[in-house]
Amino acid sequence: MKAKEFDKKFDENKSDIIDDLDLSSIKRLNQVQKRVNVDFPAWVIDALDKEANRIGVTRQSIIKLWLVERLEEHSVRI
């Protein structure tokens, strides 16, 4: 498929373009992991653990999830 055909298909939004992409070489940018230590008051840890247990994830997972959600909300507003 030529680029113009692909662009037209994308712009018209008439069908899914995912089948036209080669996903075998896809790379996610800015995915380098860095370790960060953060100190929280005990009540925050307790609240995080309670919510994490409620939804069945780890404390680390809920912190990551909430931070990413907040950053995405913030980036939409900017």
C-alpha positions in Angstrom: 0.0 0.0 0.0 1.3 3.4 -0.9 1.6 6.2 1.7 -1.1 8.2 0.0 -3.6 5.3 0.1 -2.7 4.7 3.8 -3.2 8.3 4.7 -6.6 8.4 2.8 -7.8 5.3 4.6 -6.7 6.8 7.9 -8.2 10.2 7.3 -11.5 8.8 6.1 -11.7 6.6 9.2 -13.8 4.1 7.2 -11.9 1.0 8.3 -9.3 -0.2 10.7 -5.7 0.4 9.6 -4.1 -1.9 12.1 -4.0 -4.7 9.6 -2.0 -2.5 7.3 0.8 -2.0 9.8 3.9 -4.1 10.4 3.8 -4.5 14.2 6.8 -6.9 14.4 9.2 -4.0 14.6 7.2 -1.6 16.8 9.1 0.0 19.7 7.7 2.0 22.6 9.6 5.2 23.2 10.6 6.5 26.6 10.0 3.2 28.3 13.3 3.1 30.3 12.6 2.1 33.9 14.1 4.2 36.7 13.9 3.4 40.4 12.5 6.1 42.6 12.2 6.1 46.4 9.3 8.1 47.8 8.4 8.5 51.5 4.8 8.6 52.5 3.1 9.1 55.8 1.8 5.9 57.4 -1.9 6.8 56.7 -1.1 7.1 53.0 0.5 3.7 52.9 -2.5 2.2 54.8 -4.9 3.8 52.3 -2.9 2.6 49.3 -2.8 -0.9 50.7 -6.5 -0.9 51.4 -7.4 0.2 47.9 -4.8 -2.1 46.3 -6.3 -5.1 48.2 -9.8 -4.0 47.2 -9.1 -4.2 43.5 -6.5 -7.1 43.7 -3.3 -5.4 42.7 0.0 -4.5 44.5 0.7 -1.2 46.2 3.3 -0.4 43.5 0.7 -1.1 40.7 -1.9 1.2 42.1 0.7 4.0 42.6 1.8 3.6 39.0 -1.7 3.5 37.7 -2.8 6.6 39.6 0.3 8.6 38.7 -0.1 7.7 35.0 -3.8 8.6 35.1 -3.1 12.0 36.7 -0.3 12.8 34.3 -2.6 11.9 31.3 -5.3 14.1 32.7 -2.9 16.9 33.2 -1.4 16.6 29.7 -4.9 16.9 28.2 -5.5 20.2 30.0 -2.2 21.7 28.8 
